[in-house]
Structure formats: structure tokens, C-alpha cells
Amino acid sequence: KMLDPLADKILIGTVVYILVLKYIDVYTAWVVIILELIIIVAALIKHNRGDHHLQANSWGKIKMILQVLGVIVLLLSIIFNIEHLLPISKGTFYLAIVFGILSLFTYSI
């Protein structure tokens, strides 16, 4: 039950480390990675407190969709050499960060 969300976070973390760090900027990459780590820790804390029914909330689902969309736009920019897509990808990651923070607040640690 906890492996699927963890796999999502590892996937996004790896892509962010490789692509966002190189093509967007170091700050965006680190914020996304640190936020994912904080969400993992928050979920583990809730799990250790006895809440074994952890599910992705709406904010977390939107965050994941935005992260995947950001990666897709970034890949299109890289593959087809369309530089004006980079700010769109970056903006998508910024939105994902906002939704990630909202998701974290709903964990109510």
C-alpha cells in the first residue's frame, strides 16, 4: 500500500534530479525533491502513529499530475529543441510545488 506512492516519488525524484536540475534550475529541482522527502516522512509518521489507511488526497493527485505534465513539457522542449516550452515546464513545476505544500498540510502532522 505504501510502495506505490513511494515508487511515484522515486520516479519523480530521479527525473527531477536528472532533467530539471540540468534544464530548468537547481532551486526548483531541490524544492521538488525536498518536498517529496517531507511528504514521505509525514506519511511514515502517520503510519507509525497507527494510521494505516493513508491515501493520496486530491492535492497530492493534482501535484503528481502537474509533475508528470512538467516532465512531459520539459521532454518535448528537449527532444524538439523548443526553448519557449522551458518556462511552461518550470511554471508547471511551481504549481506542483504549491499543490505539494497543500497536500502536506492535509496530512495534519
N, C-alpha and C positions, 0 to 999 in steps of 0.2 A: 504493500500500500504506500510506503514511503519511497520506494525505489523509483517509481515513475516520475514524480516531481524532482527527485534528486538527479535523475538522468537528464531531464529537461535543463536543469541548472548547470550541469556539467557540459552539456552540448552548447548552451548559450555562452557559458563562461569561456569555453575553448574558442568559439567563433569570435567572441569579443576580443579575446586576447590576441588572436592571430590577425583579424581583419580590422576591427575598429581601432586598435592601437596603432596600426600602420597607416590606415587611410583616413581616419577622422581625427582623433586626438587622444592623448594619454589620459586626460581628465575624464572624458566621457567613458572610456574603457574602464578605468579604475572605479568610477562611481557605480557602473553597472555590475562589475564583479563584486565589489564590497556589498552592495545592496543584496545581491543574490546570497552571499555568505551570511548576512544578517538574517535574511528570511529563513535560511536553513537552520541557523541557531535558534531562532524564535520557534520554529516548528519542533525542533528537538526538545526545547524547554517545555512546550505544551505537552508533548508526548511523554516526557518524564514526569510531568505533573498528573498524568493519568488520562489526558485527553487523547484517546486513540482513534478518534473519528476526525482526523484532520483532512479537510478537503480544500481544494483551491476555491477561493472566493471570486466573485465577479471581477474585483480589481486585479487580482492575480492573473486571471484568464485574459483580461484585456492587456495587461503588461506583457504576457507571453506572446499574444498575437502581434502587438506592436514591435516586440523584439524580433520576431520572425520576419515581419514586414520590413523592418530596418535592415536586416541582413539581406533580404531579397533585393531591396533597392540598392544596397551597397554592392552586392554581387553584379547586378545589372550595370551599375556605374563602372565597375572594374572591367567586366567582360567586354562591354561595348564602348568603353572609353568615353562615357558621358559624364563629364565633370559636374554639370549642374544638378545631377542626382545626389551628389555628396551632401549638400545642405539638407536635402529632403530626408536622407537616411539619418543624418545627425539629429534633425528635429524629431524624427520618429523615435530615436533612442531617448531623447529628452522627455518625450511624452511617456515612454515606457518607464522611465525613472520616476516620474510623478505618480503613475499608477502603481508602481512597486512600493513607493512610500505609503500610498493609501492602503495597499494590501497589507503592509506591515502593521499599520495602526489597527487593522481589524483583527490581528492576532491577539490583541489585548494582553500583552505580557504583564 
